[in-house]
Amino acid sequence: MKKLLWVLGFSVALHLALLFGPHLSLPLSMAPAPELNIKLEIPPPAVVAQRETAKPPRPRPPQPKPRRLPAKDVLPAPIAPDHSVAEPAPQPVPPPAVEPAPEEEKSPPMPQNATIKFAVYKGVNGMRVGRAEQTWKLDGEHFTISSVAEATGLFSLFASGKHVQISQGEITPSGLKPASYRVERGQGEDKVDAARFDWSAMTLALASGSDRKTVKLPEGTQDLLSFMYQLAFAPPQRSAVQLSITNGRKLDSYVYWVVEEALETPMGTLQTLHLGKRREEGEKDTEVWLAADYHYLPVKISQVDKDGDGLVLLVNEIAITQ
């Protein structure tokens, strides 16, 4: 502002000097003084101040471009709710399903008919001396089990005849309930033993030749043939099982131990339950192997007499009819 006033004052003084000062004679050759044109523009103070103090504007971040969804992502416009129709009440959410506890594995049902064929071996060396066949028949709630064994080859000359056993009875929820048992060890009445079960009176009538007697009948008693199929009907679930068994001449109670065993047979390796009783010196012994894959039917039977000698029946064929 001072500079502007100084220029203005200088211009006024120069004009006054030319008008009122002494006349000066200038040489002819001097060019006239150039005409002074001064155009003053005074910018508004506010604008000047803003230009001096204003800060450069901060750059704006780039705006994201709108993304165009493909046709399959475009959602339909929401439909206005129709208040004229009452909305259904929310259904209760059912609780999560709970898987039932696994049931205990049950033994397979006994077949209607089964035939088991055995080779019979004798002595320590296991020499084959004969054959045997057992049959199981189920008629409604009644069963019949038969066993026939006989010598073959040269041994038939020394042991003629057949060894026959027959057991009959009914099926109950607890297993076999025999009604009669008969064993024929050859021809003649003195070679026959028999037992009759009276479950209503809980008595057992025994007959061996001319000898007759009646004894008390314990619950669950089996005969020498039916006990193997009772174990097949209801395989033991413990390491030991107690059974009352009659052979037609007497009635005894035995404790059988139970182990799992892989048995080599002409049919291949069979997974079995091996049962044997605790034998005292000079006592007969019977062991049995039950095949798990064949309804726990007997596939090996070992019978030892008082002298330690005996017979072994080993399966070579099974035929089952459901």
C-alpha positions in Angstrom: 0.0 0.0 0.0 2.9 2.4 0.8 4.4 1.7 -2.6 1.2 2.6 -4.3 0.9 5.9 -2.4 4.5 6.7 -3.2 3.9 6.3 -6.9 0.8 8.4 -6.7 2.6 11.2 -4.9 5.5 11.2 -7.4 3.1 11.5 -10.3 1.3 14.5 -8.7 4.7 16.3 -7.9 5.9 15.8 -11.5 2.7 17.3 -12.9 3.0 20.4 -10.6 6.7 20.9 -11.6 5.8 20.9 -15.3 3.0 23.3 -14.8 4.6 25.8 -12.4 8.3 25.2 -12.7 10.9 27.1 -15.0 10.6 26.5 -18.8 13.3 24.2 -20.0 14.6 24.1 -23.5 15.0 20.6 -24.7 17.2 19.6 -27.6 15.3 18.9 -30.9 16.9 15.6 -31.3 15.5 14.2 -28.0 12.6 11.9 -28.5 9.5 12.8 -26.6 9.1 11.0 -23.3 7.1 7.9 -23.6 3.5 8.1 -22.3 3.1 6.5 -19.0 0.0 4.4 -18.6 -0.3 2.9 -15.2 -3.4 0.6 -14.6 -3.8 -0.1 -11.0 -6.0 -3.2 -10.0 -6.5 -3.6 -6.3 -7.7 -7.2 -5.5 -10.2 -7.6 -2.8 -8.4 -8.1 0.5 -10.5 -11.2 1.4 -9.4 -12.9 -1.8 -5.8 -12.0 -1.3 -5.9 -13.3 2.3 -7.5 -16.5 1.2 -4.9 -17.0 -1.4 -2.1 -16.4 1.1 -3.4 -18.6 3.9 -5.5 -21.3 2.2 -4.0 -24.8 2.2 -4.1 -27.0 -0.8 -7.2 -29.2 -0.8 -6.7 -32.8 0.4 -7.1 -35.3 -2.4 -10.4 -37.2 -2.2 -10.0 -41.0 -2.1 -11.2 -42.7 -5.2 -14.8 -43.8 -5.0 -15.3 -47.6 -5.6 -17.1 -48.4 -8.8 -20.4 -50.1 -8.3 -20.0 -53.9 -8.9 -22.5 -55.3 -11.4 -23.6 -58.8 -10.2 -24.1 -61.5 -12.8 -27.6 -62.5 -13.6 -27.6 -65.5 -11.3 -26.6 -63.4 -8.3 -29.3 -60.8 -8.7 -31.8 -61.3 -6.0 -35.5 -60.6 -6.6 -37.0 -57.6 -5.1 -38.6 -58.4 -1.7 -42.4 -58.9 -1.8 -44.4 -56.8 0.5 -46.0 -59.0 3.2 -49.7 -59.5 2.9 -51.1 -58.6 6.2 -54.6 -59.9 5.3 -53.4 -63.5 5.8 -52.2 -64.4 9.2 -48.7 -65.9 9.2 -48.4 -69.4 10.6 -47.0 -69.8 14.1 -43.4 -70.9 14.2 -43.1 -74.6 14.6 -41.1 -75.9 17.6 -37.7 -77.1 16.6 -37.4 -80.9 17.4 -34.5 -81.9 19.7 -31.6 -83.5 17.9 -32.0 -87.1 17.3 -30.2 -89.3 19.8 -28.8 -92.5 18.4 -30.1 -95.6 20.3 -27.6 -97.5 22.3 -26.3 -100.5 20.4 -28.2 -103.7 21.4 -26.4 -106.7 22.6 -25.4 -109.0 19.9 -27.9 -111.9 19.8 -27.2 -115.4 18.6 -28.7 -116.3 15.3 -31.9 -118.2 15.4 -31.7 -122.0 15.1 -32.4 -123.3 11.6 -35.4 -125.5 10.8 -33.2 -128.4 9.7 -29.5 -129.1 10.0 -27.3 -132.2 9.2 -23.8 -132.4 10.5 -21.5 -135.2 9.3 -18.4 -136.2 11.3 -15.4 -138.4 10.8 -14.7 -140.6 13.9 -11.2 -141.0 15.2 -9.9 -143.2 18.0 -6.8 -143.4 20.2 -3.8 -141.2 20.7 -2.8 -141.4 17.0 -6.2 -140.3 15.9 -6.8 -143.2 13.6 -10.1 -142.9 11.7 -12.4 -145.7 12.7 -15.9 -144.6 11.6 -18.4 -142.0 10.8 -21.3 -140.2 12.6 -24.2 -138.0 11.6 -26.3 -135.7 13.7 -29.6 -134.1 12.6 -31.6 -131.2 14.1 -35.3 -130.8 13.2 -37.5 -128.0 14.4 -41.3 -128.4 14.1 -43.0 -125.4 15.5 -42.0 -125.3 19.2 -40.9 -129.0 19.2 -37.4 -130.3 18.4 -35.9 -133.6 17.6 -32.1 -134.3 17.7 -30.7 -137.7 16.6 -27.2 -139.0 16.4 -26.0 -142.2 14.7 -22.4 -143.4 14.8 -21.0 -146.6 13.3 -17.6 -148.2 12.6 -16.3 -148.3 9.1 -13.7 -150.4 7.2 -11.8 -153.1 9.2 -13.1 -151.7 12.5 -16.6 -152.7 11.6 -15.6 -156.3 12.0 -14.8 -155.7 15.7 -17.5 -153.1 16.5 -20.7 -154.1 14.7 -23.9 -152.2 15.2 -24.7 -148.5 15.6 -24.6 -146.1 18.5 -27.9 -144.2 18.4 -29.1 -141.3 20.5 -32.5 -139.5 20.3 -33.6 -136.4 22.2 -37.0 -134.8 21.9 -38.6 -131.8 23.6 -39.8 -128.2 23.2 -38.4 -124.8 22.7 -38.9 -122.2 25.5 -37.7 -118.7 25.9 -34.7 -120.0 28.0 -33.8 -122.7 25.4 -34.3 -126.4 25.0 -36.6 -128.2 27.4 -36.1 -132.0 26.7 -39.0 -134.4 27.3 -37.2 -137.7 26.6 -33.8 -139.1 25.9 -32.8 -142.6 24.6 -29.5 -144.1 23.8 -28.9 -147.5 22.2 -25.4 -148.9 22.5 -26.2 -152.1 20.5 -29.0 -154.7 20.3 -30.7 -155.9 23.5 -32.6 -154.2 26.3 -29.6 -154.2 28.5 -27.9 -151.9 25.9 -30.6 -149.2 26.2 -30.6 -146.2 28.6 -33.5 -143.8 28.8 -34.7 -140.7 30.7 -38.1 -139.1 31.0 -38.5 -135.5 32.1 -41.6 -134.6 34.1 -41.5 -130.8 34.3 -44.8 -130.5 36.1 -43.7 -132.7 38.9 -40.1 -131.7 38.5 -38.9 -135.3 38.5 -36.6 -137.3 36.2 -37.3 -141.0 35.6 -34.1 -143.0 34.7 -34.0 -146.5 33.2 -30.9 -148.5 32.4 -31.6 -152.1 31.5 -33.8 -153.4 34.4 -32.7 -150.7 36.8 -35.3 -148.0 37.4 -35.2 -144.9 39.6 -36.7 -141.4 39.9 -34.7 -138.4 41.0 -35.5 -134.7 41.6 -35.3 -132.7 38.3 -33.3 -129.5 38.6 -34.3 -126.5 36.5 -32.6 -126.4 33.1 -31.5 -130.1 33.1 -30.3 -131.4 29.7 -29.5 -134.8 28.3 -26.2 -135.9 26.8 -27.3 -134.9 23.3 -29.5 -131.9 23.9 -26.9 -130.0 26.1 -24.8 -129.4 23.0 -27.7 -127.8 21.1 -28.8 -125.9 24.2 -25.4 -124.3 24.0 -26.0 -123.7 20.3 -29.4 -122.2 21.1 -28.0 -119.9 23.8 -24.2 -119.6 23.6 -22.6 -119.0 27.0 -21.6 -115.4 27.7 -19.3 -116.3 30.6 -16.0 -118.0 31.0 -17.7 -120.8 32.9 -21.2 -122.4 32.8 -22.8 -124.9 35.1 -25.1 -127.6 33.6 -27.1 -130.5 35.0 -26.8 -133.4 32.5 -28.2 -136.9 32.4 -27.0 -139.9 30.3 -30.1 -142.0 31.0 -28.5 -143.9 33.9 -27.7 -141.0 36.3 -27.9 -137.3 36.7 -24.8 -135.1 37.4 -24.0 -131.4 37.6 -20.9 -130.2 35.8 -19.1 -126.9 35.5 -17.8 -126.2 32.0 -15.1 -123.7 31.1 -15.5 -121.7 27.9 -12.8 -120.3 25.7 -12.7 -119.0 22.1 -10.6 -121.1 19.7 -9.8 -121.4 16.0 -10.4 -125.0 15.0 -8.8 -126.6 11.9 -11.2 -128.8 10.1 -11.7 -130.4 6.6 -14.0 -127.4 6.1 -11.3 -125.0 6.8 -10.5 -122.9 9.9 -13.6 -122.3 12.1 -14.0 -119.8 14.9 -15.5 -121.8 17.8 -16.4 -121.8 21.4 -14.6 -124.6 23.1 -16.3 -126.0 26.2 -14.8 -128.7 28.6 -15.6 -129.8 32.1 -13.3 -130.0 35.0 -12.5 -133.7 35.0 -11.4 -135.7 38.0 -9.1 -138.7 37.7 -10.9 -141.7 36.5 -14.0 -139.7 35.4 -15.5 -139.6 31.9 -15.1 -136.3 30.1 -16.9 -134.7 27.2 -15.6 -131.6 25.3 -17.5 -129.8 22.5 -16.6 -127.1 20.0 -19.4 -124.8 18.7 -19.0 -123.0 15.3 -19.8 -119.3 15.5 -20.5 -119.1 11.7 -22.8 -122.1 11.7 -25.4 -121.2 14.4 -23.1 -122.5 17.1 -23.7 -126.0 16.0 -21.3 -128.7 17.3 -18.4 -129.3 14.9 -16.1 -131.3 17.2 -16.9 -133.7 20.1 -14.3 -135.4 22.3 -15.4 -138.2 24.6 -12.9 -139.8 27.0 -13.7 -142.8 29.1 -12.5 -143.8 32.6 -9.3 -145.3 31.2 -8.4 -142.2 29.3 -9.2 -143.7 25.9 -12.0 -142.3 23.8 -13.4 -141.1 20.5 -13.2 -137.8 18.6 -15.8 -136.6 16.2 -14.6 -134.0 13.7 -16.9 -132.2 11.2 -16.4 -132.6 7.5 -19.8 -131.4 6.2 -22.7 -129.2 7.3 -26.1 -128.8 5.5 -28.6 -126.2 6.8 -32.2 -125.6 5.8 -33.9 -122.5 7.1 
